[in-house]
Amino acid sequence: MSGGQQKRVSLLIATIHSPPLVLLDEPTAGLDPQARRQLWDRIERLRDSGRSILLTTHSMEEGASRVSRVAIIDNGKLLTVGTPAGLIEKHKDTHECAR
């Protein structure tokens, strides 16, 4: 199976019993753009069906465009929490979260 197929199967297995919370660690890492879009479509359908999704990502752009809240953690310390737009506004003139 391709990487995209493997990720889709993993997501199906993780959600087949309809859990209220889905934990995803770097769900689109290593995927080509088409597979990435397809996987995000599936994740967004899960979210729209009422499930909560907690995910980690190193892609700030990808995460900010698809989530309702962001937490930035550095070395186990919670630095900030908020909406993507709120955090951008709050930290636009600082570099404290850009380390």
mmCIF file as gemmi writes it, N, C-alpha and C atoms, coordinates in Angstrom:
data_model
loop_
_atom_site.group_PDB
_atom_site.id
_atom_site.type_symbol
_atom_site.label_atom_id
_atom_site.label_alt_id
_atom_site.label_comp_id
_atom_site.label_asym_id
_atom_site.label_entity_id
_atom_site.label_seq_id
_atom_site.pdbx_PDB_ins_code
_atom_site.Cartn_x
_atom_site.Cartn_y
_atom_site.Cartn_z
_atom_site.occupancy
_atom_site.B_iso_or_equiv
_atom_site.pdbx_formal_charge
_atom_site.auth_seq_id
_atom_site.auth_asym_id
_atom_site.pdbx_PDB_model_num
ATOM 1 N N . MET Axp A 1 ? 0.839 -1.182 0 1 0 ? 1 A 1
ATOM 2 C CA . MET Axp A 1 ? 0 0 0 1 0 ? 1 A 1
ATOM 3 C C . MET Axp A 1 ? 0.886 1.248 0 1 0 ? 1 A 1
ATOM 4 N N . SER Axp A 2 ? 0.383 2.294 -0.615 1 0 ? 2 A 1
ATOM 5 C CA . SER Axp A 2 ? 1.088 3.581 -0.593 1 0 ? 2 A 1
ATOM 6 C C . SER Axp A 2 ? 0.976 4.195 0.799 1 0 ? 2 A 1
ATOM 7 N N . GLY Axp A 3 ? 1.777 5.237 1.052 1 0 ? 3 A 1
ATOM 8 C CA . GLY Axp A 3 ? 1.706 5.922 2.338 1 0 ? 3 A 1
ATOM 9 C C . GLY Axp A 3 ? 0.319 6.481 2.607 1 0 ? 3 A 1
ATOM 10 N N . GLY Axp A 4 ? -0.297 7.06 1.575 1 0 ? 4 A 1
ATOM 11 C CA . GLY Axp A 4 ? -1.641 7.609 1.733 1 0 ? 4 A 1
ATOM 12 C C . GLY Axp A 4 ? -2.66 6.534 2.064 1 0 ? 4 A 1
ATOM 13 N N . GLN Axp A 5 ? -2.549 5.382 1.398 1 0 ? 5 A 1
ATOM 14 C CA . GLN Axp A 5 ? -3.462 4.283 1.68 1 0 ? 5 A 1
ATOM 15 C C . GLN Axp A 5 ? -3.267 3.774 3.104 1 0 ? 5 A 1
ATOM 16 N N . GLN Axp A 6 ? -2.007 3.672 3.541 1 0 ? 6 A 1
ATOM 17 C CA . GLN Axp A 6 ? -1.726 3.22 4.899 1 0 ? 6 A 1
ATOM 18 C C . GLN Axp A 6 ? -2.324 4.171 5.937 1 0 ? 6 A 1
ATOM 19 N N . LYS Axp A 7 ? -2.189 5.475 5.693 1 0 ? 7 A 1
ATOM 20 C CA . LYS Axp A 7 ? -2.746 6.469 6.632 1 0 ? 7 A 1
ATOM 21 C C . LYS Axp A 7 ? -4.266 6.385 6.671 1 0 ? 7 A 1
ATOM 22 N N . ARG Axp A 8 ? -4.9 6.209 5.508 1 0 ? 8 A 1
ATOM 23 C CA . ARG Axp A 8 ? -6.362 6.105 5.477 1 0 ? 8 A 1
ATOM 24 C C . ARG Axp A 8 ? -6.843 4.865 6.213 1 0 ? 8 A 1
ATOM 25 N N . VAL Axp A 9 ? -6.142 3.742 6.033 1 0 ? 9 A 1
ATOM 26 C CA . VAL Axp A 9 ? -6.51 2.511 6.732 1 0 ? 9 A 1
ATOM 27 C C . VAL Axp A 9 ? -6.326 2.703 8.241 1 0 ? 9 A 1
ATOM 28 N N . SER Axp A 10 ? -5.232 3.336 8.641 1 0 ? 10 A 1
ATOM 29 C CA . SER Axp A 10 ? -4.997 3.587 10.065 1 0 ? 10 A 1
ATOM 30 C C . SER Axp A 10 ? -6.102 4.455 10.66 1 0 ? 10 A 1
ATOM 31 N N . LEU Axp A 11 ? -6.515 5.488 9.916 1 0 ? 11 A 1
ATOM 32 C CA . LEU Axp A 11 ? -7.588 6.356 10.399 1 0 ? 11 A 1
ATOM 33 C C . LEU Axp A 11 ? -8.901 5.582 10.502 1 0 ? 11 A 1
ATOM 34 N N . LEU Axp A 12 ? -9.173 4.723 9.539 1 0 ? 12 A 1
ATOM 35 C CA . LEU Axp A 12 ? -10.387 3.896 9.579 1 0 ? 12 A 1
ATOM 36 C C . LEU Axp A 12 ? -10.365 2.975 10.796 1 0 ? 12 A 1
ATOM 37 N N . ILE Axp A 13 ? -9.245 2.315 11.033 1 0 ? 13 A 1
ATOM 38 C CA . ILE Axp A 13 ? -9.135 1.406 12.177 1 0 ? 13 A 1
ATOM 39 C C . ILE Axp A 13 ? -9.321 2.174 13.487 1 0 ? 13 A 1
ATOM 40 N N . ALA Axp A 14 ? -8.721 3.358 13.571 1 0 ? 14 A 1
ATOM 41 C CA . ALA Axp A 14 ? -8.799 4.15 14.798 1 0 ? 14 A 1
ATOM 42 C C . ALA Axp A 14 ? -10.199 4.672 15.073 1 0 ? 14 A 1
ATOM 43 N N . THR Axp A 15 ? -11.023 4.791 14.045 1 0 ? 15 A 1
ATOM 44 C CA . THR Axp A 15 ? -12.342 5.412 14.225 1 0 ? 15 A 1
ATOM 45 C C . THR Axp A 15 ? -13.511 4.464 13.977 1 0 ? 15 A 1
ATOM 46 N N . ILE Axp A 16 ? -13.236 3.218 13.693 1 0 ? 16 A 1
ATOM 47 C CA . ILE Axp A 16 ? -14.313 2.281 13.333 1 0 ? 16 A 1
ATOM 48 C C . ILE Axp A 16 ? -15.325 2.105 14.467 1 0 ? 16 A 1
ATOM 49 N N . HIS Axp A 17 ? -14.906 2.264 15.708 1 0 ? 17 A 1
ATOM 50 C CA . HIS Axp A 17 ? -15.817 2.113 16.853 1 0 ? 17 A 1
ATOM 51 C C . HIS Axp A 17 ? -16.4 3.457 17.312 1 0 ? 17 A 1
ATOM 52 N N . SER Axp A 18 ? -16.265 4.49 16.483 1 0 ? 18 A 1
ATOM 53 C CA . SER Axp A 18 ? -16.841 5.82 16.741 1 0 ? 18 A 1
ATOM 54 C C . SER Axp A 18 ? -16.416 6.424 18.08 1 0 ? 18 A 1
ATOM 55 N N . PRO Axp A 19 ? -15.127 6.555 18.314 1 0 ? 19 A 1
ATOM 56 C CA . PRO Axp A 19 ? -14.698 7.156 19.582 1 0 ? 19 A 1
ATOM 57 C C . PRO Axp A 19 ? -15.03 8.642 19.62 1 0 ? 19 A 1
ATOM 58 N N . PRO Axp A 20 ? -15.319 9.181 20.797 1 0 ? 20 A 1
ATOM 59 C CA . PRO Axp A 20 ? -15.624 10.612 20.889 1 0 ? 20 A 1
ATOM 60 C C . PRO Axp A 20 ? -14.382 11.478 20.713 1 0 ? 20 A 1
ATOM 61 N N . LEU Axp A 21 ? -13.197 10.904 20.961 1 0 ? 21 A 1
ATOM 62 C CA . LEU Axp A 21 ? -11.938 11.632 20.83 1 0 ? 21 A 1
ATOM 63 C C . LEU Axp A 21 ? -10.991 10.816 19.967 1 0 ? 21 A 1
ATOM 64 N N . VAL Axp A 22 ? -10.404 11.461 18.969 1 0 ? 22 A 1
ATOM 65 C CA . VAL Axp A 22 ? -9.441 10.813 18.082 1 0 ? 22 A 1
ATOM 66 C C . VAL Axp A 22 ? -8.097 11.519 18.256 1 0 ? 22 A 1
ATOM 67 N N . LEU Axp A 23 ? -7.053 10.755 18.577 1 0 ? 23 A 1
ATOM 68 C CA . LEU Axp A 23 ? -5.712 11.302 18.741 1 0 ? 23 A 1
ATOM 69 C C . LEU Axp A 23 ? -4.902 10.986 17.491 1 0 ? 23 A 1
ATOM 70 N N . LEU Axp A 24 ? -4.329 12.011 16.875 1 0 ? 24 A 1
ATOM 71 C CA . LEU Axp A 24 ? -3.564 11.835 15.644 1 0 ? 24 A 1
ATOM 72 C C . LEU Axp A 24 ? -2.2 12.492 15.792 1 0 ? 24 A 1
ATOM 73 N N . ASP Axp A 25 ? -1.145 11.732 15.569 1 0 ? 25 A 1
ATOM 74 C CA . ASP Axp A 25 ? 0.214 12.241 15.675 1 0 ? 25 A 1
ATOM 75 C C . ASP Axp A 25 ? 0.785 12.391 14.269 1 0 ? 25 A 1
ATOM 76 N N . GLU Axp A 26 ? 0.967 13.638 13.843 1 0 ? 26 A 1
ATOM 77 C CA . GLU Axp A 26 ? 1.509 13.936 12.508 1 0 ? 26 A 1
ATOM 78 C C . GLU Axp A 26 ? 0.785 13.126 11.421 1 0 ? 26 A 1
ATOM 79 N N . PRO Axp A 27 ? -0.543 13.271 11.307 1 0 ? 27 A 1
ATOM 80 C CA . PRO Axp A 27 ? -1.304 12.401 10.403 1 0 ? 27 A 1
ATOM 81 C C . PRO Axp A 27 ? -0.943 12.534 8.929 1 0 ? 27 A 1
ATOM 82 N N . THR Axp A 28 ? -0.405 13.664 8.508 1 0 ? 28 A 1
ATOM 83 C CA . THR Axp A 28 ? -0.12 13.832 7.073 1 0 ? 28 A 1
ATOM 84 C C . THR Axp A 28 ? 1.368 13.813 6.754 1 0 ? 28 A 1
ATOM 85 N N . ALA Axp A 29 ? 2.194 13.482 7.749 1 0 ? 29 A 1
ATOM 86 C CA . ALA Axp A 29 ? 3.645 13.453 7.525 1 0 ? 29 A 1
ATOM 87 C C . ALA Axp A 29 ? 4.001 12.454 6.426 1 0 ? 29 A 1
ATOM 88 N N . GLY Axp A 30 ? 4.798 12.899 5.488 1 0 ? 30 A 1
ATOM 89 C CA . GLY Axp A 30 ? 5.284 12.025 4.433 1 0 ? 30 A 1
ATOM 90 C C . GLY Axp A 30 ? 4.327 11.79 3.284 1 0 ? 30 A 1
ATOM 91 N N . LEU Axp A 31 ? 3.193 12.471 3.282 1 0 ? 31 A 1
ATOM 92 C CA . LEU Axp A 31 ? 2.218 12.259 2.212 1 0 ? 31 A 1
ATOM 93 C C . LEU Axp A 31 ? 2.413 13.275 1.087 1 0 ? 31 A 1
ATOM 94 N N . ASP Axp A 32 ? 2.069 12.846 -0.126 1 0 ? 32 A 1
ATOM 95 C CA . ASP Axp A 32 ? 2.092 13.77 -1.256 1 0 ? 32 A 1
ATOM 96 C C . ASP Axp A 32 ? 0.87 14.693 -1.139 1 0 ? 32 A 1
ATOM 97 N N . PRO Axp A 33 ? 0.857 15.81 -1.874 1 0 ? 33 A 1
ATOM 98 C CA . PRO Axp A 33 ? -0.244 16.788 -1.728 1 0 ? 33 A 1
ATOM 99 C C . PRO Axp A 33 ? -1.643 16.2 -1.92 1 0 ? 33 A 1
ATOM 100 N N . GLN Axp A 34 ? -1.828 15.315 -2.885 1 0 ? 34 A 1
ATOM 101 C CA . GLN Axp A 34 ? -3.155 14.739 -3.12 1 0 ? 34 A 1
ATOM 102 C C . GLN Axp A 34 ? -3.579 13.858 -1.95 1 0 ? 34 A 1
ATOM 103 N N . ALA Axp A 35 ? -2.691 12.994 -1.481 1 0 ? 35 A 1
ATOM 104 C CA . ALA Axp A 35 ? -3.014 12.127 -0.347 1 0 ? 35 A 1
ATOM 105 C C . ALA Axp A 35 ? -3.257 12.955 0.908 1 0 ? 35 A 1
ATOM 106 N N . ARG Axp A 36 ? -2.49 14.04 1.072 1 0 ? 36 A 1
ATOM 107 C CA . ARG Axp A 36 ? -2.661 14.944 2.217 1 0 ? 36 A 1
ATOM 108 C C . ARG Axp A 36 ? -4.057 15.556 2.208 1 0 ? 36 A 1
ATOM 109 N N . ARG Axp A 37 ? -4.494 16.058 1.039 1 0 ? 37 A 1
ATOM 110 C CA . ARG Axp A 37 ? -5.844 16.646 0.929 1 0 ? 37 A 1
ATOM 111 C C . ARG Axp A 37 ? -6.915 15.618 1.238 1 0 ? 37 A 1
ATOM 112 N N . GLN Axp A 38 ? -6.756 14.405 0.716 1 0 ? 38 A 1
ATOM 113 C CA . GLN Axp A 38 ? -7.751 13.356 0.947 1 0 ? 38 A 1
ATOM 114 C C . GLN Axp A 38 ? -7.84 12.996 2.424 1 0 ? 38 A 1
ATOM 115 N N . LEU Axp A 39 ? -6.688 12.902 3.082 1 0 ? 39 A 1
ATOM 116 C CA . LEU Axp A 39 ? -6.704 12.568 4.496 1 0 ? 39 A 1
ATOM 117 C C . LEU Axp A 39 ? -7.333 13.698 5.312 1 0 ? 39 A 1
ATOM 118 N N . TRP Axp A 40 ? -7.016 14.951 4.987 1 0 ? 40 A 1
ATOM 119 C CA . TRP Axp A 40 ? -7.636 16.082 5.699 1 0 ? 40 A 1
ATOM 120 C C . TRP Axp A 40 ? -9.146 16.099 5.487 1 0 ? 40 A 1
ATOM 121 N N . ASP Axp A 41 ? -9.608 15.733 4.284 1 0 ? 41 A 1
ATOM 122 C CA . ASP Axp A 41 ? -11.054 15.645 4.049 1 0 ? 41 A 1
ATOM 123 C C . ASP Axp A 41 ? -11.686 14.644 5.011 1 0 ? 41 A 1
ATOM 124 N N . ARG Axp A 42 ? -11.036 13.51 5.192 1 0 ? 42 A 1
ATOM 125 C CA . ARG Axp A 42 ? -11.56 12.486 6.105 1 0 ? 42 A 1
ATOM 126 C C . ARG Axp A 42 ? -11.542 12.976 7.559 1 0 ? 42 A 1
ATOM 127 N N . ILE Axp A 43 ? -10.465 13.634 7.938 1 0 ? 43 A 1
ATOM 128 C CA . ILE Axp A 43 ? -10.358 14.157 9.301 1 0 ? 43 A 1
ATOM 129 C C . ILE Axp A 43 ? -11.437 15.212 9.543 1 0 ? 43 A 1
ATOM 130 N N . GLU Axp A 44 ? -11.654 16.081 8.57 1 0 ? 44 A 1
ATOM 131 C CA . GLU Axp A 44 ? -12.673 17.12 8.72 1 0 ? 44 A 1
ATOM 132 C C . GLU Axp A 44 ? -14.078 16.524 8.789 1 0 ? 44 A 1
ATOM 133 N N . ARG Axp A 45 ? -14.328 15.436 8.083 1 0 ? 45 A 1
ATOM 134 C CA . ARG Axp A 45 ? -15.636 14.766 8.183 1 0 ? 45 A 1
ATOM 135 C C . ARG Axp A 45 ? -15.829 14.197 9.588 1 0 ? 45 A 1
ATOM 136 N N . LEU Axp A 46 ? -14.761 13.655 10.165 1 0 ? 46 A 1
ATOM 137 C CA . LEU Axp A 46 ? -14.846 13.161 11.543 1 0 ? 46 A 1
ATOM 138 C C . LEU Axp A 46 ? -15.196 14.305 12.489 1 0 ? 46 A 1
ATOM 139 N N . ARG Axp A 47 ? -14.498 15.415 12.33 1 0 ? 47 A 1
ATOM 140 C CA . ARG Axp A 47 ? -14.758 16.595 13.174 1 0 ? 47 A 1
ATOM 141 C C . ARG Axp A 47 ? -16.197 17.06 12.993 1 0 ? 47 A 1
ATOM 142 N N . ASP Axp A 48 ? -16.66 17.137 11.754 1 0 ? 48 A 1
ATOM 143 C CA . ASP Axp A 48 ? -18.008 17.619 11.477 1 0 ? 48 A 1
ATOM 144 C C . ASP Axp A 48 ? -19.085 16.666 11.991 1 0 ? 48 A 1
ATOM 145 N N . SER Axp A 49 ? -18.712 15.404 12.229 1 0 ? 49 A 1
ATOM 146 C CA . SER Axp A 49 ? -19.679 14.443 12.767 1 0 ? 49 A 1
ATOM 147 C C . SER Axp A 49 ? -19.769 14.519 14.287 1 0 ? 49 A 1
ATOM 148 N N . GLY Axp A 50 ? -18.997 15.428 14.893 1 0 ? 50 A 1
ATOM 149 C CA . GLY Axp A 50 ? -19.103 15.64 16.323 1 0 ? 50 A 1
ATOM 150 C C . GLY Axp A 50 ? -17.963 15.087 17.143 1 0 ? 50 A 1
ATOM 151 N N . ARG Axp A 51 ? -16.995 14.457 16.514 1 0 ? 51 A 1
ATOM 152 C CA . ARG Axp A 51 ? -15.858 13.936 17.264 1 0 ? 51 A 1
ATOM 153 C C . ARG Axp A 51 ? -14.856 15.052 17.554 1 0 ? 51 A 1
ATOM 154 N N . SER Axp A 52 ? -14.21 14.938 18.685 1 0 ? 52 A 1
ATOM 155 C CA . SER Axp A 52 ? -13.103 15.838 19.005 1 0 ? 52 A 1
ATOM 156 C C . SER Axp A 52 ? -11.829 15.211 18.465 1 0 ? 52 A 1
ATOM 157 N N . ILE Axp A 53 ? -10.962 16.044 17.918 1 0 ? 53 A 1
ATOM 158 C CA . ILE Axp A 53 ? -9.721 15.548 17.341 1 0 ? 53 A 1
ATOM 159 C C . ILE Axp A 53 ? -8.563 16.316 17.958 1 0 ? 53 A 1
ATOM 160 N N . LEU Axp A 54 ? -7.624 15.581 18.51 1 0 ? 54 A 1
ATOM 161 C CA . LEU Axp A 54 ? -6.402 16.151 19.057 1 0 ? 54 A 1
ATOM 162 C C . LEU Axp A 54 ? -5.276 15.681 18.151 1 0 ? 54 A 1
ATOM 163 N N . LEU Axp A 55 ? -4.583 16.64 17.541 1 0 ? 55 A 1
ATOM 164 C CA . LEU Axp A 55 ? -3.516 16.233 16.639 1 0 ? 55 A 1
ATOM 165 C C . LEU Axp A 55 ? -2.261 17.047 16.86 1 0 ? 55 A 1
ATOM 166 N N . THR Axp A 56 ? -1.144 16.42 16.536 1 0 ? 56 A 1
ATOM 167 C CA . THR Axp A 56 ? 0.133 17.117 16.57 1 0 ? 56 A 1
ATOM 168 C C . THR Axp A 56 ? 0.572 17.344 15.132 1 0 ? 56 A 1
ATOM 169 N N . THR Axp A 57 ? 1.218 18.473 14.905 1 0 ? 57 A 1
ATOM 170 C CA . THR Axp A 57 ? 1.752 18.759 13.585 1 0 ? 57 A 1
ATOM 171 C C . THR Axp A 57 ? 2.893 19.759 13.72 1 0 ? 57 A 1
ATOM 172 N N . HIS Axp A 58 ? 3.839 19.662 12.823 1 0 ? 58 A 1
ATOM 173 C CA . HIS Axp A 58 ? 4.907 20.65 12.755 1 0 ? 58 A 1
ATOM 174 C C . HIS Axp A 58 ? 4.581 21.7 11.7 1 0 ? 58 A 1
ATOM 175 N N . SER Axp A 59 ? 3.503 21.496 10.967 1 0 ? 59 A 1
ATOM 176 C CA . SER Axp A 59 ? 3.104 22.434 9.916 1 0 ? 59 A 1
ATOM 177 C C . SER Axp A 59 ? 2.108 23.439 10.491 1 0 ? 59 A 1
ATOM 178 N N . MET Axp A 60 ? 2.605 24.605 10.862 1 0 ? 60 A 1
ATOM 179 C CA . MET Axp A 60 ? 1.737 25.636 11.433 1 0 ? 60 A 1
ATOM 180 C C . MET Axp A 60 ? 0.657 26.055 10.441 1 0 ? 60 A 1
ATOM 181 N N . GLU Axp A 61 ? 1.018 26.196 9.17 1 0 ? 61 A 1
ATOM 182 C CA . GLU Axp A 61 ? 0.041 26.616 8.163 1 0 ? 61 A 1
ATOM 183 C C . GLU Axp A 61 ? -1.066 25.587 8.014 1 0 ? 61 A 1
ATOM 184 N N . GLU Axp A 62 ? -0.687 24.318 7.94 1 0 ? 62 A 1
ATOM 185 C CA . GLU Axp A 62 ? -1.676 23.258 7.783 1 0 ? 62 A 1
ATOM 186 C C . GLU Axp A 62 ? -2.58 23.18 9.005 1 0 ? 62 A 1
ATOM 187 N N . GLY Axp A 63 ? -1.996 23.229 10.17 1 0 ? 63 A 1
ATOM 188 C CA . GLY Axp A 63 ? -2.778 23.137 11.393 1 0 ? 63 A 1
ATOM 189 C C . GLY Axp A 63 ? -3.708 24.319 11.58 1 0 ? 63 A 1
ATOM 190 N N . ALA Axp A 64 ? -3.192 25.512 11.391 1 0 ? 64 A 1
ATOM 191 C CA . ALA Axp A 64 ? -3.984 26.731 11.634 1 0 ? 64 A 1
ATOM 192 C C . ALA Axp A 64 ? -5.169 26.851 10.702 1 0 ? 64 A 1
ATOM 193 N N . SER Axp A 65 ? -5.068 26.274 9.523 1 0 ? 65 A 1
ATOM 194 C CA . SER Axp A 65 ? -6.165 26.403 8.562 1 0 ? 65 A 1
ATOM 195 C C . SER Axp A 65 ? -7.29 25.404 8.813 1 0 ? 65 A 1
ATOM 196 N N . ARG Axp A 66 ? -7.088 24.459 9.745 1 0 ? 66 A 1
ATOM 197 C CA . ARG Axp A 66 ? -8.077 23.407 9.909 1 0 ? 66 A 1
ATOM 198 C C . ARG Axp A 66 ? -8.534 23.154 11.333 1 0 ? 66 A 1
ATOM 199 N N . VAL Axp A 67 ? -8.031 23.923 12.263 1 0 ? 67 A 1
ATOM 200 C CA . VAL Axp A 67 ? -8.369 23.651 13.662 1 0 ? 67 A 1
ATOM 201 C C . VAL Axp A 67 ? -9.073 24.834 14.303 1 0 ? 67 A 1
ATOM 202 N N . SER Axp A 68 ? -9.738 24.567 15.426 1 0 ? 68 A 1
ATOM 203 C CA . SER Axp A 68 ? -10.427 25.646 16.122 1 0 ? 68 A 1
ATOM 204 C C . SER Axp A 68 ? -9.602 26.193 17.28 1 0 ? 68 A 1
ATOM 205 N N . ARG Axp A 69 ? -8.694 25.374 17.832 1 0 ? 69 A 1
ATOM 206 C CA . ARG Axp A 69 ? -7.824 25.832 18.923 1 0 ? 69 A 1
ATOM 207 C C . ARG Axp A 69 ? -6.432 25.263 18.725 1 0 ? 69 A 1
ATOM 208 N N . VAL Axp A 70 ? -5.438 26.035 19.142 1 0 ? 70 A 1
ATOM 209 C CA . VAL Axp A 70 ? -4.038 25.652 19.02 1 0 ? 70 A 1
ATOM 210 C C . VAL Axp A 70 ? -3.387 25.748 20.396 1 0 ? 70 A 1
ATOM 211 N N . ALA Axp A 71 ? -2.561 24.774 20.708 1 0 ? 71 A 1
ATOM 212 C CA . ALA Axp A 71 ? -1.71 24.841 21.897 1 0 ? 71 A 1
ATOM 213 C C . ALA Axp A 71 ? -0.278 24.681 21.414 1 0 ? 71 A 1
ATOM 214 N N . ILE Axp A 72 ? 0.593 25.56 21.851 1 0 ? 72 A 1
ATOM 215 C CA . ILE Axp A 72 ? 2.004 25.464 21.489 1 0 ? 72 A 1
ATOM 216 C C . ILE Axp A 72 ? 2.76 25.014 22.726 1 0 ? 72 A 1
ATOM 217 N N . ILE Axp A 73 ? 3.459 23.884 22.576 1 0 ? 73 A 1
ATOM 218 C CA . ILE Axp A 73 ? 4.186 23.269 23.674 1 0 ? 73 A 1
ATOM 219 C C . ILE Axp A 73 ? 5.651 23.185 23.275 1 0 ? 73 A 1
ATOM 220 N N . ASP Axp A 74 ? 6.538 23.577 24.178 1 0 ? 74 A 1
ATOM 221 C CA . ASP Axp A 74 ? 7.975 23.515 23.936 1 0 ? 74 A 1
ATOM 222 C C . ASP Axp A 74 ? 8.629 22.818 25.108 1 0 ? 74 A 1
ATOM 223 N N . ASN Axp A 75 ? 9.302 21.706 24.835 1 0 ? 75 A 1
ATOM 224 C CA . ASN Axp A 75 ? 9.973 20.931 25.899 1 0 ? 75 A 1
ATOM 225 C C . ASN Axp A 75 ? 9.04 20.622 27.059 1 0 ? 75 A 1
ATOM 226 N N . GLY Axp A 76 ? 7.81 20.238 26.733 1 0 ? 76 A 1
ATOM 227 C CA . GLY Axp A 76 ? 6.846 19.859 27.755 1 0 ? 76 A 1
ATOM 228 C C . GLY Axp A 76 ? 6.176 21.015 28.47 1 0 ? 76 A 1
ATOM 229 N N . LYS Axp A 77 ? 6.511 22.242 28.105 1 0 ? 77 A 1
ATOM 230 C CA . LYS Axp A 77 ? 5.916 23.415 28.755 1 0 ? 77 A 1
ATOM 231 C C . LYS Axp A 77 ? 4.896 24.044 27.817 1 0 ? 77 A 1
ATOM 232 N N . LEU Axp A 78 ? 3.694 24.24 28.325 1 0 ? 78 A 1
ATOM 233 C CA . LEU Axp A 78 ? 2.64 24.883 27.556 1 0 ? 78 A 1
ATOM 234 C C . LEU Axp A 78 ? 2.942 26.376 27.467 1 0 ? 78 A 1
ATOM 235 N N . LEU Axp A 79 ? 3.166 26.857 26.239 1 0 ? 79 A 1
ATOM 236 C CA . LEU Axp A 79 ? 3.498 28.264 26.038 1 0 ? 79 A 1
ATOM 237 C C . LEU Axp A 79 ? 2.271 29.136 25.838 1 0 ? 79 A 1
ATOM 238 N N . THR Axp A 80 ? 1.305 28.644 25.068 1 0 ? 80 A 1
ATOM 239 C CA . THR Axp A 80 ? 0.113 29.448 24.784 1 0 ? 80 A 1
ATOM 240 C C . THR Axp A 80 ? -0.987 28.566 24.215 1 0 ? 80 A 1
ATOM 241 N N . VAL Axp A 81 ? -2.228 29.009 24.372 1 0 ? 81 A 1
ATOM 242 C CA . VAL Axp A 81 ? -3.402 28.311 23.847 1 0 ? 81 A 1
ATOM 243 C C . VAL Axp A 81 ? -4.372 29.353 23.328 1 0 ? 81 A 1
ATOM 244 N N . GLY Axp A 82 ? -5.021 29.064 22.221 1 0 ? 82 A 1
ATOM 245 C CA . GLY Axp A 82 ? -6.039 29.965 21.693 1 0 ? 82 A 1
ATOM 246 C C . GLY Axp A 82 ? -6.459 29.581 20.296 1 0 ? 82 A 1
ATOM 247 N N . THR Axp A 83 ? -7.272 30.423 19.702 1 0 ? 83 A 1
ATOM 248 C CA . THR Axp A 83 ? -7.66 30.186 18.315 1 0 ? 83 A 1
ATOM 249 C C . THR Axp A 83 ? -6.484 30.57 17.421 1 0 ? 83 A 1
ATOM 250 N N . PRO Axp A 84 ? -6.406 30.005 16.228 1 0 ? 84 A 1
ATOM 251 C CA . PRO Axp A 84 ? -5.314 30.395 15.335 1 0 ? 84 A 1
ATOM 252 C C . PRO Axp A 84 ? -5.259 31.905 15.101 1 0 ? 84 A 1
ATOM 253 N N . ALA Axp A 85 ? -6.403 32.511 14.796 1 0 ? 85 A 1
ATOM 254 C CA . ALA Axp A 85 ? -6.424 33.954 14.541 1 0 ? 85 A 1
ATOM 255 C C . ALA Axp A 85 ? -6.049 34.745 15.788 1 0 ? 85 A 1
ATOM 256 N N . GLY Axp A 86 ? -6.525 34.313 16.95 1 0 ? 86 A 1
ATOM 257 C CA . GLY Axp A 86 ? -6.217 35 18.195 1 0 ? 86 A 1
ATOM 258 C C . GLY Axp A 86 ? -4.734 34.94 18.53 1 0 ? 86 A 1
ATOM 259 N N . LEU Axp A 87 ? -4.111 33.772 18.294 1 0 ? 87 A 1
ATOM 260 C CA . LEU Axp A 87 ? -2.688 33.64 18.586 1 0 ? 87 A 1
ATOM 261 C C . LEU Axp A 87 ? -1.837 34.446 17.613 1 0 ? 87 A 1
ATOM 262 N N . ILE Axp A 88 ? -2.247 34.472 16.358 1 0 ? 88 A 1
ATOM 263 C CA . ILE Axp A 88 ? -1.52 35.288 15.384 1 0 ? 88 A 1
ATOM 264 C C . ILE Axp A 88 ? -1.579 36.751 15.787 1 0 ? 88 A 1
ATOM 265 N N . GLU Axp A 89 ? -2.765 37.204 16.16 1 0 ? 89 A 1
ATOM 266 C CA . GLU Axp A 89 ? -2.917 38.607 16.562 1 0 ? 89 A 1
ATOM 267 C C . GLU Axp A 89 ? -2.116 38.899 17.835 1 0 ? 89 A 1
ATOM 268 N N . LYS Axp A 90 ? -2.202 38.003 18.8 1 0 ? 90 A 1
ATOM 269 C CA . LYS Axp A 90 ? -1.531 38.208 20.079 1 0 ? 90 A 1
ATOM 270 C C . LYS Axp A 90 ? -0.01 38.24 19.94 1 0 ? 90 A 1
ATOM 271 N N . HIS Axp A 91 ? 0.532 37.418 19.054 1 0 ? 91 A 1
ATOM 272 C CA . HIS Axp A 91 ? 1.982 37.256 18.96 1 0 ? 91 A 1
ATOM 273 C C . HIS Axp A 91 ? 2.583 37.812 17.668 1 0 ? 91 A 1
ATOM 274 N N . LYS Axp A 92 ? 1.829 38.597 16.925 1 0 ? 92 A 1
ATOM 275 C CA . LYS Axp A 92 ? 2.317 39.057 15.626 1 0 ? 92 A 1
ATOM 276 C C . LYS Axp A 92 ? 3.564 39.935 15.721 1 0 ? 92 A 1
ATOM 277 N N . ASP Axp A 93 ? 3.751 40.609 16.823 1 0 ? 93 A 1
ATOM 278 C CA . ASP Axp A 93 ? 4.902 41.494 16.957 1 0 ? 93 A 1
ATOM 279 C C . ASP Axp A 93 ? 5.982 40.929 17.866 1 0 ? 93 A 1
ATOM 280 N N . THR Axp A 94 ? 5.851 39.645 18.256 1 0 ? 94 A 1
ATOM 281 C CA . THR Axp A 94 ? 6.848 39.025 19.131 1 0 ? 94 A 1
ATOM 282 C C . THR Axp A 94 ? 7.431 37.798 18.448 1 0 ? 94 A 1
ATOM 283 N N . HIS Axp A 95 ? 8.472 37.274 19.027 1 0 ? 95 A 1
ATOM 284 C CA . HIS Axp A 95 ? 9.09 36.062 18.503 1 0 ? 95 A 1
ATOM 285 C C . HIS Axp A 95 ? 9.103 34.946 19.531 1 0 ? 95 A 1
ATOM 286 N N . GLU Axp A 96 ? 8.316 35.108 20.599 1 0 ? 96 A 1
ATOM 287 C CA . GLU Axp A 96 ? 8.381 34.156 21.684 1 0 ? 96 A 1
ATOM 288 C C . GLU Axp A 96 ? 7.892 32.769 21.313 1 0 ? 96 A 1
ATOM 289 N N . CYS Axp A 97 ? 6.995 32.634 20.333 1 0 ? 97 A 1
ATOM 290 C CA . CYS Axp A 97 ? 6.515 31.321 19.93 1 0 ? 97 A 1
ATOM 291 C C . CYS Axp A 97 ? 7.193 30.85 18.647 1 0 ? 97 A 1
ATOM 292 N N . ALA Axp A 98 ? 8.113 31.596 18.144 1 0 ? 98 A 1
ATOM 293 C CA . ALA Axp A 98 ? 8.781 31.23 16.892 1 0 ? 98 A 1
ATOM 294 C C . ALA Axp A 98 ? 10.114 30.532 17.127 1 0 ? 98 A 1
ATOM 295 N N . ARG Axp A 99 ? 10.409 30.194 18.356 1 0 ? 99 A 1
ATOM 296 C CA . ARG Axp A 99 ? 11.701 29.565 18.659 1 0 ? 99 A 1
ATOM 297 C C . ARG Axp A 99 ? 11.822 28.206 18.061 1 0 ? 99 A 1
